[in-house]
Amino acid sequence: MSFVLPIFPEGSLAGSVITTVWVGVFVLCMFNLRFGWTLSGLVIPGYLVPLLMVKPLAALVVCVEGILTYAVVYWFTRFSVRLGIGCNFFGRDRFFALVLASIAIRVALDGYLLPYLSKHAMSAWLVQFDLVNNLHSFGLIIVSLIANQFWKPGFTRGLTPVVVTVGLTYLIVRYPLMHWTNFTIGEFQYMYEDIASSVLASPKAYIILVTTAFIASRLNLYYAWDFNGILIPSLIAIQWYEPLKVLTSFVEAWIIYLACSRLLQLKWFKETTIEGARKIILFFNVSFAYKLLLGHTVGRMFPGLQVSDCFGFGYLLPSLLAMKMHDKGIPIRITRTTLQASLAGALVAGAGGFLLTLVPQSWIAKLATSPAALAEEEQDPRATLVERIREEKINLYELQRPGQRLAPTPTELDAFTGGLNKLRRYLADPRPETLEEARTLLAAARVSLLRLEY
């Protein structure tokens, strides 16, 4: 049996993307210091590596969507400038455009093109393919971060750093880290944030993200409020539905800021230039050490507590906040402006989301379900209820196999609830249109409604 170092606390860093991001930050900063590669997209290598190991097709989809996002925004700016109807994007405006384009591309691919290709592959080549679990992208902003990575050096020159850093991070995680420590990628669904699992699972998060990013960019433009990127308040705004997560994020940021400020006053650090990549490594190392200490301490004192709930939101967010506090020397003001921008974005986005809930669910379900599919379900040839129950019993046993049970998205749960409510109305007042509305809503939740015996 090989020797294993139990470095990482179980239930948190022993199976978390934070650990792979930590390795990826080291790799990216090393190439920046030695070869001058662009210091951006810090989470890209560490975020993609677990996907490459467990869901390589999902990682491929993420990369393809990142390239398409870059191409769409790049050619849009080129043509708009030539036609005299636009200008080149810079800074926050460019990244905001990349975020908008990435959302549109994720919706187009994950919602329409990839399901069509999957269905065609299953019918043409008799390939059984799990679309929901494999062929879709991950992450709220990883696609736009990949696209932004190509912007300054261009696609050809920017592709090499991405491939090299991701590849080296993969080798480090796969062999030294997983062989000699207790780090594992056993439970993939717990490694990523819930809202990062699918674009279909995060429409509300995207509404908050885009709204807050726009508000933050306007505040930066008119009042010079600097957040170390417009996505910092946007990501915090997503967590306002769980205020404790906002609190833990800022507590962690302040601990990192105070610890790093003290370290930089030491004689050894005073005689060394700590800027750029070196500063990122310092702040993120302090953040990772804090999580290690917290994971081991809380895990032993409160065994039933989910330790990761005590961590700040995101993989680099508290570290970036702490760096901005140190750079500006106004930590209280940075805290206040970030909280103010994120809360304003959450309130405005919440109001917009509430207005969207007034749209009838049947309209949304009809957009998500084709009439042909509904017709096929209605014309099921199985005649008796007993035969159908026997076949469904086999399907239920199949779902007990590991990896076969698919967790429904929040949108699907809402559609399923609406479908059940329509069925209750139909039982009380059997109208055909009520039954059709129930069938449409349930189909949007991947549930078939068949009437076998009258």
Secondary structure, 3 states (H helix, E strand, C coil): CCCCECCCCCCCHHHCHHHHHHHHHHHHHHHHHHHCCCCCCCCHHHHHHHHHHHCHHHHHHHHHHHHHHHHHHHHHHHHHHHHCCCCCCCHHHHHHHHHHHHHHHHHHHHHHHHHHHHHHHHHHCCCCCCCCCCCCCCCCCHHHHHHHHCCCCCHHHHHHHHHHHHHHHHHHHHHHHHHHECCCCCCHHHCCCHHHCCHHHCHHHHHHHHHHHHHHHHHHHHHCCCCCCCHHHHHHHHHHHCHHHHHHHHHHHHHHHHHHHHHCCCHHHHCCCCCCHHHHHHHHHHHHHHHHHHHHHHHHHCCCCCHHHHCCCCCCHHHHHHHHHHHHCCHHHHHHHHHHHHHHHHHHHHHHHHHHHCCCHHHHHHHHCCHHHHHHHHCCCCCCHHHHHHHHHHHHHHHCCCCCCCCCCHHHHHHHHHHHHHHHHHHHCCCHHHHHHHHHHHHHCCCCCCCCCC
